[in-house]
Amino acid sequence: MRMWNHTSVTYFLLMGIPHTSGMENVLFVLFLAFYLLTLPGNLLILLAILTSASLHTPMYFFLGNLSVLDIFFPSVSSPKMMLYLMGQSHTISYQGCASQLFFYHFLGCTEGFLYTVMAYDRFAAICHPLRYKVIMSHRVCIVMTLGTWLGSCLHASVLTFLIFRLPYCGPNEVHSFFCDIPVVLPLACADTSLEQTVSFTNVGMVALMCFLLVLTSYSRITLSILKIRSSEGRRRAFSTCSAHLTSILLFYGPVVLIYLRPASSPWQDSVVQVLNNIVTPSLNPLIYSLRNKEVKLALRKALSQGVHTCWR
């Protein structure tokens, strides 16, 4: 029988991205650039939605929530990672590690739920245009949004409780740049089969449920669009969904690669996590602004009003 040293771990060591020794300066500049691109990009989208009356619709209400998420999501791991890339300590406290895991799954799950709600919104707009304002009323939008945030909080709380109720007595080396289930759970000095099954089933079922609902919505949308006789009408209908579909692919790709594949390597997992945590949130403002005339017009208007106010 294996004997464990029951001295409790009080901190963990974040080992960073494997096989990148000597590239710290390059990685720091790269991650800082993406982080600085993410914050103003999403703040500008949020500003445009708040200041433009024409964007006070359900679709842009949900997009505003997505921008808030994309401001906070990279902040879960990026600041700590950039500190140790600068030569600061690689340590993270036990409580800090638990907080990272909670907020990563809280914000990540909220984003998955939000994409599902946004797909339903597009379904209602394209398949039931005459009843759209009734289906997606202000009250319904508020309830759906609160449901995504509260449901995600419950999901993340369950996962965090499961992982950190286990004893951790060493080793304490986390082979990634932040704390997540696949890299923290193997460090527990107890049988983790139950926690592993429940946590991966939980994450997998939530992701699969959201994906199937999105797929159902877009299957109905595609059938409705194909019934439109004019090519211009079909093009306009597809264009309203293209940005959302692009974001969905960028979101679900990393989730599938991290949690739903049978085997992986630490380096591949870290690269996928970088794409999910840092790159995708910086791309969403570009995806939703470059392909959307209303957002671009609202941004120009908000910025021009800001410049005019500053020069007065």
Secondary structure as the mmCIF struct_conf table of DSSP 4:
data_model
#
loop_
_struct_conf.conf_type_id
_struct_conf.id
_struct_conf.beg_label_comp_id
_struct_conf.beg_label_asym_id
_struct_conf.beg_label_seq_id
_struct_conf.end_label_comp_id
_struct_conf.end_label_asym_id
_struct_conf.end_label_seq_id
HELX_LH_PP_P HELX_LH_PP_P1 THR A 7 VAL A 9
STRN STRN1 TYR A 11 LEU A 14
BEND BEND1 ILE A 17 ILE A 17
TURN_TY1_P TURN_TY1_P1 PRO A 18 HIS A 19
TURN_TY1_P TURN_TY1_P2 SER A 21 GLY A 22
HELX_RH_AL_P HELX_RH_AL_P1 GLU A 24 THR A 51
HELX_RH_3T_P HELX_RH_3T_P1 ALA A 53 LEU A 55
BEND BEND2 THR A 57 THR A 57
HELX_RH_AL_P HELX_RH_AL_P2 PRO A 58 PHE A 72
TURN_TY1_P TURN_TY1_P3 PHE A 73 PHE A 73
HELX_RH_3T_P HELX_RH_3T_P2 PRO A 74 VAL A 76
TURN_TY1_P TURN_TY1_P4 SER A 77 SER A 77
HELX_RH_AL_P HELX_RH_AL_P3 SER A 78 LEU A 85
TURN_TY1_P TURN_TY1_P5 MET A 86 GLY A 87
STRN STRN2 THR A 91 SER A 93
HELX_RH_AL_P HELX_RH_AL_P4 TYR A 94 CYS A 127
HELX_RH_3T_P HELX_RH_3T_P3 PRO A 129 ARG A 131
HELX_RH_AL_P HELX_RH_AL_P5 TYR A 132 ILE A 135
TURN_TY1_P TURN_TY1_P6 MET A 136 MET A 136
HELX_RH_AL_P HELX_RH_AL_P6 HIS A 138 PHE A 164
TURN_TY1_P TURN_TY1_P7 ARG A 165 ARG A 165
BEND BEND3 LEU A 166 LEU A 166
BEND BEND4 GLY A 170 GLY A 170
STRN STRN3 GLU A 173 VAL A 174
BEND BEND5 HIS A 175 PHE A 178
HELX_RH_AL_P HELX_RH_AL_P7 ILE A 181 VAL A 184
HELX_RH_3T_P HELX_RH_3T_P4 LEU A 185 LEU A 187
BEND BEND6 CYS A 189 ALA A 190
HELX_RH_AL_P HELX_RH_AL_P8 SER A 193 LEU A 226
TURN_TY1_P TURN_TY1_P8 LYS A 227 LYS A 227
BEND BEND7 SER A 230 SER A 230
HELX_RH_AL_P HELX_RH_AL_P9 SER A 231 TYR A 259
BEND BEND8 LEU A 260 PRO A 262
HELX_RH_AL_P HELX_RH_AL_P10 PRO A 266 VAL A 274
HELX_RH_PI_P HELX_RH_PI_P1 LEU A 275 VAL A 279
HELX_RH_AL_P HELX_RH_AL_P11 THR A 280 LEU A 290
TURN_TY1_P TURN_TY1_P9 ARG A 291 ARG A 291
HELX_RH_AL_P HELX_RH_AL_P12 LYS A 293 TRP A 311
#
